């Protein structure tokens, strides 16, 4: 019986592996007309906490997966690689764990695969998925542009193509001004804490920072160290 069970498990494993390798292409002609705001994500277990209605201007991947799903686990390193490669260029990846696994189990698996993208416990959307892993990709306007297996041949291509819109949008923004005040560097606040960001502009009494994850943050100038305040004021042409 033990040998038979082992053979059955091996066979199932091979079937799942084959399915994971099969390029389930999204059908662009029949792609449902949906927006990212129709999706919901659960509690953040790992990575940066995200709100879907605040991700306009980003290319977003929502991937349904599970801790006890072999093909899902096989995709984690690739998603982690995409995250590290394109995070600063406007890509946001959100993994939605759909098997009700414990936070400890989720975190352990992510740690083993060095995955730093956002992962939530549960989530839902308007499109029913029969199997996992299953990914949805949304463009800078929040429109669904991919619906299928993250191992599909056009998954990466769809992301890369959509990221060009982020680049074009950023270029248009930069062309309307003289560019960022400072490229990414480490700043110190009045309490001695540091943050790494690019200073885009000085708007009144606030500095517009672009964080490493490409999010834009308005930070009170007075909360920075005197030295950093002086640097920003001089660069913005507001030195006394």
C-alpha positions in Angstrom: 0.0 0.0 0.0 2.8 2.4 0.9 4.4 1.8 -2.6 1.1 2.3 -4.3 0.4 5.5 -2.4 3.9 6.8 -3.3 3.3 6.0 -7.0 0.0 7.8 -6.9 1.6 10.9 -5.3 4.4 10.8 -7.8 1.9 10.6 -10.7 -0.1 13.5 -9.3 3.0 15.5 -8.8 4.0 15.0 -12.5 0.5 16.0 -13.6 0.6 19.2 -11.6 4.1 20.0 -12.8 2.9 19.5 -16.4 -0.1 21.8 -15.9 2.1 24.4 -14.3 4.4 24.3 -17.4 1.5 24.6 -19.8 1.2 28.1 -21.2 -2.4 29.0 -20.5 -2.6 32.1 -22.6 -4.9 34.9 -21.7 -7.4 35.5 -24.6 -7.1 39.2 -25.3 -10.2 39.1 -27.5 -12.4 37.6 -24.7 -10.7 39.3 -21.7 -13.4 40.4 -19.3 -13.9 44.1 -18.8 -12.9 44.6 -15.2 -11.2 47.2 -12.9 -8.8 46.6 -10.0 -11.2 48.2 -7.6 -13.6 45.3 -8.1 -11.1 43.1 -6.2 -10.6 42.9 -2.5 -7.5 41.7 -0.6 -7.4 40.4 3.0 -5.1 41.1 5.9 -1.5 41.8 5.0 0.8 39.0 6.2 4.1 40.1 4.7 5.4 43.0 2.7 4.1 46.5 2.3 0.4 47.1 3.1 -1.5 48.0 0.0 -4.8 49.6 -0.8 -6.1 48.8 -4.3 -7.8 52.1 -4.8 -4.5 53.9 -4.3 -2.5 52.1 -6.9 -3.4 54.1 -10.0 -0.3 54.7 -12.1 1.2 51.3 -11.1 1.1 48.0 -12.9 -0.4 45.6 -10.5 -0.3 41.8 -10.3 -2.7 40.0 -8.0 -1.8 36.3 -7.8 -4.0 33.7 -6.2 -1.9 31.0 -4.6 -1.6 28.6 -1.7 1.0 27.2 0.7 0.0 23.6 -0.1 0.1 24.1 -3.8 3.2 22.8 -5.5 2.9 24.8 -8.7 2.2 27.9 -6.6 5.4 27.4 -4.6 7.3 26.9 -7.9 6.2 30.3 -9.1 7.4 32.3 -6.0 11.0 32.7 -7.0 10.0 34.1 -10.4 7.5 36.5 -8.8 10.2 37.6 -6.3 12.6 38.2 -9.2 10.0 40.3 -11.1 9.4 42.2 -7.9 13.0 43.1 -7.3 13.6 43.9 -10.9 10.6 46.1 -11.6 9.5 47.4 -8.2 11.3 50.7 -8.7 9.8 50.9 -12.2 6.2 50.8 -11.1 5.3 47.1 -10.6 3.3 46.1 -7.5 2.9 42.3 -6.8 0.2 41.1 -4.4 0.0 37.4 -3.5 -3.4 36.3 -2.2 -3.1 33.1 -0.2 -6.3 31.2 -0.8 -5.9 28.1 1.2 -6.5 29.6 4.7 -2.9 28.8 5.8 -1.5 30.1 9.0 0.5 33.4 9.0 3.6 31.5 10.3 3.4 29.0 7.4 3.0 31.8 4.8 5.9 33.8 6.3 8.2 30.8 6.5 7.6 29.9 2.8 8.2 33.5 1.7 11.4 33.7 3.8 12.7 30.5 2.2 12.2 31.9 -1.2 13.4 35.4 -0.4 10.1 37.0 -1.5 9.5 40.5 -0.3 6.4 41.5 -2.3 3.0 42.0 -0.5 1.2 38.8 0.5 -2.3 38.8 2.1 -4.4 36.2 3.8 -7.4 35.7 1.6 -9.0 38.0 -1.0 -11.8 37.9 -3.6 -12.7 39.2 -7.0 -15.4 39.1 -9.7 -13.7 36.3 -11.7 -14.0 32.8 -10.3 -10.8 30.8 -10.6 -11.0 27.0 -10.6 -7.3 26.4 -9.9 -4.2 28.1 -8.5 -1.8 29.7 -9.2 -3.9 32.2 -11.1 -2.8 35.8 -11.9 -4.5 39.0 -12.9 -2.5 41.9 -14.2 -3.8 45.5 -14.3 -2.4 48.5 -16.2 -1.7 52.0 -14.9 -5.4 52.9 -15.3 -6.5 49.9 -13.2 -7.8 48.0 -16.2 -7.5 44.2 -16.4 -5.1 43.2 -19.1 -4.2 39.6 -18.2 -6.2 36.8 -16.7 -4.5 33.4 -16.5 -1.6 31.2 -15.2 1.5 33.2 -14.2 3.6 30.6 -16.0 1.9 31.5 -19.3 4.2 32.7 -22.1 2.7 36.2 -22.3 2.5 36.9 -18.5 6.0 38.5 -18.3 5.5 40.2 -21.7 2.2 41.8 -20.6 3.9 43.2 -17.5 6.9 44.6 -19.4 4.6 46.2 -22.0 2.4 47.8 -19.3 5.4 49.1 -17.5 6.3 51.3 -20.5 3.1 53.3 -19.7 4.6 54.0 -16.2 7.8 55.1 -17.8 6.0 57.3 -20.3 3.9 58.8 -17.5 7.0 59.5 -15.4 8.8 61.1 -18.4 5.8 63.3 -19.1 5.8 64.4 -15.4 9.6 65.1 -15.5 9.3 67.1 -18.8 6.9 69.5 -17.1 9.6 70.5 -14.5 13.4 70.5 -14.2 13.5 67.0 -12.8 13.9 65.7 -9.3 15.8 67.9 -6.8 17.8 64.9 -5.7 18.2 61.3 -6.9 17.6 58.6 -4.4 19.7 59.2 -1.2 19.5 58.7 2.5 17.8 61.5 4.5 17.8 62.1 8.2 14.9 63.5 10.2 15.0 65.6 13.4 14.9 62.5 15.6 17.9 60.9 13.9 15.9 58.3 11.9 16.8 57.8 8.3 14.8 57.1 5.1 15.9 56.5 1.6 14.1 58.3 -1.2 14.4 60.7 -4.2 13.3 64.2 -3.5 11.2 65.3 -6.4 10.1 68.8 -5.4 9.4 71.2 -2.6 5.7 72.0 -2.4 5.1 74.7 0.2 6.3 73.3 3.5 6.4 69.7 2.3 8.9 67.7 0.3 7.6 65.3 -2.4 9.6 62.0 -2.0 9.6 59.0 -4.3 10.1 56.0 -2.1 12.1 52.8 -3.2 8.7 51.1 -4.0 7.8 54.0 -6.3 5.1 55.4 -4.0 4.9 59.2 -3.7 4.9 60.7 -0.1 4.6 64.3 1.0 6.8 64.8 4.0 6.9 67.9 6.2 10.2 69.7 5.6 10.4 70.8 9.2 10.7 67.1 10.3 14.0 66.7 8.5 17.3 67.5 10.0 18.5 71.2 9.7 21.2 70.1 7.3 18.8 68.2 5.0 16.3 71.1 5.1 19.0 73.5 4.0 20.0 71.2 1.1 16.5 70.9 -0.2 15.8 74.6 0.1 19.0 75.5 -1.7 18.2 73.0 -4.5 14.7 74.3 -4.8 15.9 77.9 -5.0 14.5 78.9 -1.6 17.7 79.5 0.3 17.6 82.5 2.6 
